[in-house]
């Protein structure tokens, strides 16, 4: 009788252990699924869609977020900014000696306007859309590109033997956001050869693309170019987003040959 009791107890323990393992496996599986979802670019769209009702009411302009590619990850937010917001940013160019009359491209980090209320609003919009904290962003870069200028294939992330001095504690450039402030009459499109996608420069639209893969490795498919501006001027505002909080001050990063996209 005692032997039977021992066997029953052992059986009960094994059954309990089996159930416990199943529950533990299920818990880890769900946690894994949750973590995976956080890494997926789809969350970017879901977050944007959750806020778009408020943004649409505020702007009074139809919006649309498009997932253009998942290899590399590219998204386009139509009417991200109002025309008057775009014009305000272009006017800031005069304070940084950026002139639309120039025959060469010129840009500057908006160091003197980090506390500007409109700049802050845009910072928050970008953070809400990308789900990347404001602290991870570099200072915004305003750029003017006149007719006749193009930018060949390049990447935004840092690489090569000297890359560590630019990466630092902030990590590499995880993603980039380009806001089109003024569209040229002809040309100036952004082209991703690996995805075979060409994005026109429509005033107020914002382009988001990831320079790193979900595992943090460099995404070589993120290589892109800017087509020649055939007629008119192109104005853009670029926000580079790091893997970790970045310092908000100009650094040697703008001297890097691949720093300014």
C-alpha positions as CSV (number, residue, x, y, z in Angstrom):
1,X,0.0,0.0,0.0
2,X,2.8,2.3,0.9
3,X,4.4,1.6,-2.5
4,X,1.2,2.6,-4.3
5,X,1.0,5.9,-2.4
6,X,4.6,6.7,-3.4
7,X,3.8,6.1,-7.0
8,X,0.6,8.2,-6.9
9,X,2.5,11.0,-5.3
10,X,5.2,10.8,-7.9
11,X,2.6,10.8,-10.6
12,X,1.0,13.8,-9.2
13,X,4.3,15.6,-9.0
14,X,5.1,14.7,-12.6
15,X,1.7,15.9,-13.7
16,X,2.2,19.2,-11.7
17,X,5.6,19.6,-13.1
18,X,4.4,19.0,-16.6
19,X,1.6,21.6,-16.2
20,X,4.0,24.1,-14.7
21,X,6.4,23.7,-17.7
22,X,3.6,24.1,-20.1
23,X,2.5,27.3,-18.4
24,X,6.0,28.6,-18.2
25,X,6.6,27.9,-21.9
26,X,3.3,29.7,-22.7
27,X,4.4,32.7,-20.6
28,X,7.8,32.9,-22.3
29,X,6.2,32.4,-25.7
30,X,3.8,35.3,-25.1
31,X,6.6,37.5,-23.8
32,X,8.6,36.6,-26.9
33,X,5.7,37.5,-29.1
34,X,5.3,40.8,-27.3
35,X,8.9,41.7,-27.7
36,X,8.8,40.7,-31.4
37,X,5.8,43.0,-31.9
38,X,7.8,45.9,-30.4
39,X,10.5,45.4,-33.0
40,X,8.1,45.3,-35.9
41,X,7.7,48.5,-38.0
42,X,3.9,47.8,-38.0
43,X,3.8,49.3,-34.5
44,X,4.9,52.6,-36.0
45,X,1.8,52.6,-38.2
46,X,-0.5,51.5,-35.4
47,X,0.7,54.3,-33.2
48,X,0.4,56.8,-36.0
49,X,-3.1,55.7,-36.8
50,X,-4.2,56.0,-33.2
51,X,-3.1,59.7,-33.2
52,X,-4.2,60.6,-36.7
53,X,-7.8,61.3,-35.8
54,X,-6.6,64.1,-33.5
55,X,-4.0,65.4,-36.0
56,X,-6.5,65.4,-38.8
57,X,-9.0,67.5,-36.8
58,X,-6.2,69.9,-35.8
59,X,-4.8,70.3,-39.3
60,X,-8.0,70.0,-41.2
61,X,-6.0,68.2,-43.9
62,X,-6.4,64.6,-45.1
63,X,-3.6,62.4,-43.9
64,X,-2.4,59.0,-45.0
65,X,0.5,56.8,-43.8
66,X,1.9,54.4,-46.3
67,X,4.2,51.4,-45.7
68,X,6.3,51.6,-48.9
69,X,8.7,48.8,-48.2
70,X,9.7,46.3,-45.4
71,X,13.1,45.6,-46.9
72,X,14.3,48.2,-46.1
73,X,11.6,49.6,-43.9
74,X,10.3,52.8,-45.5
75,X,7.1,54.8,-44.5
76,X,5.6,57.9,-46.0
77,X,3.3,60.2,-43.9
78,X,1.3,62.5,-46.2
79,X,0.6,66.0,-44.9
80,X,2.8,65.6,-41.8
81,X,3.2,69.3,-41.6
82,X,1.0,72.3,-42.6
83,X,2.2,74.5,-45.4
84,X,2.6,77.4,-43.0
85,X,4.8,75.3,-40.8
86,X,7.0,74.4,-43.8
87,X,7.3,78.1,-44.7
88,X,8.2,79.0,-41.2
89,X,11.1,76.5,-41.2
90,X,12.3,77.7,-44.6
91,X,12.4,81.3,-43.3
92,X,14.7,80.1,-40.5
93,X,17.3,79.5,-43.3
94,X,18.1,83.2,-43.4
95,X,19.4,83.1,-39.8
96,X,21.8,80.4,-40.8
97,X,22.9,82.0,-44.1
98,X,21.0,79.5,-46.1
99,X,19.8,81.3,-49.2
100,X,17.5,80.1,-52.0
101,X,19.5,82.2,-54.4
102,X,22.6,80.1,-53.8
103,X,23.8,77.9,-56.7
104,X,25.2,75.2,-54.3
105,X,23.5,73.1,-51.6
106,X,23.8,74.3,-48.1
107,X,22.5,73.2,-44.8
108,X,22.8,73.8,-41.1
109,X,21.9,72.3,-37.8
110,X,19.2,74.4,-36.1
111,X,21.2,74.8,-32.9
112,X,19.7,78.2,-32.1
113,X,16.1,77.0,-32.3
114,X,16.0,73.9,-30.1
115,X,13.6,75.7,-27.7
116,X,11.5,77.1,-30.5
117,X,7.8,76.1,-29.9
118,X,7.3,74.9,-33.5
119,X,10.5,72.9,-33.5
120,X,9.4,71.3,-30.2
121,X,6.0,70.4,-31.7
122,X,7.7,68.8,-34.7
123,X,10.0,66.9,-32.4
124,X,7.0,65.5,-30.5
125,X,5.2,64.5,-33.7
126,X,8.3,62.6,-34.9
127,X,8.6,60.8,-31.6
128,X,5.0,59.9,-31.5
129,X,5.1,58.6,-35.1
130,X,8.4,56.7,-34.9
131,X,8.1,55.6,-31.3
132,X,11.7,56.7,-30.8
133,X,12.2,59.1,-27.9
134,X,13.0,62.7,-28.6
135,X,16.3,62.3,-26.6
136,X,17.5,59.9,-29.2
137,X,17.5,62.5,-31.9
138,X,20.2,64.7,-33.3
139,X,19.6,68.4,-33.8
140,X,17.4,69.0,-36.8
141,X,19.2,69.7,-40.1
142,X,17.8,72.3,-42.5
143,X,18.9,71.9,-46.1
144,X,18.4,73.8,-49.4
145,X,19.1,72.1,-52.7
146,X,19.0,74.3,-55.9
147,X,18.6,73.2,-59.5
148,X,21.4,71.2,-61.0
149,X,22.3,69.4,-57.7
150,X,22.0,65.7,-57.0
151,X,23.3,63.4,-54.3
152,X,24.5,59.9,-55.3
153,X,23.9,56.7,-53.5
154,X,24.8,56.9,-49.8
155,X,23.8,55.5,-46.4
156,X,23.0,57.5,-43.2
157,X,24.5,55.0,-40.7
158,X,28.2,55.3,-39.8
159,X,30.6,52.5,-40.9
160,X,34.3,52.0,-41.5
161,X,37.4,52.2,-39.4
162,X,36.6,55.7,-38.0
163,X,32.9,55.1,-37.3
164,X,33.3,54.6,-33.6
165,X,34.2,58.2,-33.0
166,X,30.9,59.2,-34.6
167,X,28.8,56.5,-33.0
168,X,29.9,57.1,-29.4
169,X,27.5,56.4,-26.6
170,X,24.5,57.4,-28.7
171,X,24.8,54.4,-31.0
172,X,24.4,54.4,-34.7
173,X,21.7,56.2,-36.7
174,X,18.7,53.8,-36.2
175,X,16.3,55.8,-38.5
176,X,16.0,59.0,-40.5
177,X,13.1,61.3,-41.0
178,X,13.1,63.7,-44.0
179,X,10.3,66.3,-44.1
180,X,9.8,68.0,-47.5
181,X,9.4,71.7,-46.9
182,X,9.4,72.9,-50.5
183,X,9.0,70.8,-53.6
184,X,11.0,71.7,-56.7
185,X,9.1,72.1,-60.0
186,X,10.9,69.1,-61.4
187,X,13.3,66.5,-60.0
188,X,14.7,66.0,-56.5
189,X,13.1,62.6,-55.8
190,X,14.4,60.2,-53.2
191,X,15.3,56.9,-54.7
192,X,15.9,53.5,-52.9
193,X,17.5,51.2,-55.6
194,X,17.2,48.0,-53.5
195,X,13.5,48.5,-53.1
196,X,13.1,50.2,-56.5
197,X,11.1,53.0,-54.9
198,X,11.2,56.6,-55.9
199,X,9.5,59.1,-53.6
200,X,8.6,62.6,-54.9
201,X,9.2,65.7,-52.8
202,X,5.7,66.8,-51.9
203,X,5.5,69.8,-49.5
204,X,4.5,68.7,-46.0
205,X,5.1,65.0,-46.5
206,X,7.5,63.1,-44.2
207,X,9.7,60.2,-45.1
208,X,10.8,57.7,-42.5
209,X,13.3,54.9,-43.2
210,X,15.3,52.7,-41.0
211,X,19.1,52.5,-41.4
212,X,19.5,49.5,-39.1
213,X,17.7,46.2,-39.1
214,X,15.5,45.0,-36.2
215,X,18.5,43.2,-34.7
216,X,20.6,46.4,-34.8
217,X,22.8,45.4,-37.7
218,X,23.5,47.7,-40.6
219,X,20.8,47.6,-43.3
220,X,22.7,47.9,-46.6
221,X,19.4,48.0,-48.4
222,X,18.8,51.4,-46.9
223,X,21.2,52.9,-49.5
224,X,19.5,55.8,-51.3
225,X,20.1,58.8,-53.5
226,X,18.5,62.2,-54.3
227,X,17.7,62.8,-57.9
228,X,19.0,66.0,-59.6
229,X,16.8,69.0,-59.0
230,X,15.9,70.0,-62.6
231,X,13.9,73.1,-61.9
232,X,13.2,75.1,-58.8
233,X,14.5,74.6,-55.2
234,X,14.1,71.8,-52.7
235,X,14.0,72.4,-49.0
236,X,14.1,69.6,-46.5
237,X,14.3,69.2,-42.7
238,X,16.1,66.0,-41.6
239,X,16.0,64.3,-38.2
240,X,18.5,61.5,-37.6
241,X,17.5,59.2,-34.7
242,X,20.1,57.3,-32.7
243,X,19.9,54.0,-30.9
244,X,20.3,55.7,-27.5
245,X,19.8,59.3,-26.1
246,X,22.0,61.7,-28.1
247,X,23.4,65.0,-27.0
248,X,21.7,68.0,-28.6
249,X,24.7,70.0,-29.8
250,X,26.7,70.3,-33.0
251,X,29.6,67.9,-33.2
252,X,32.1,66.5,-35.6
253,X,29.4,64.4,-36.9
254,X,28.5,67.0,-39.5
255,X,32.1,66.7,-40.8
256,X,31.7,63.1,-41.6
257,X,31.4,62.5,-45.4
258,X,28.2,60.5,-45.0
259,X,26.6,62.6,-42.2
260,X,24.5,64.9,-44.2
261,X,21.8,63.1,-46.3
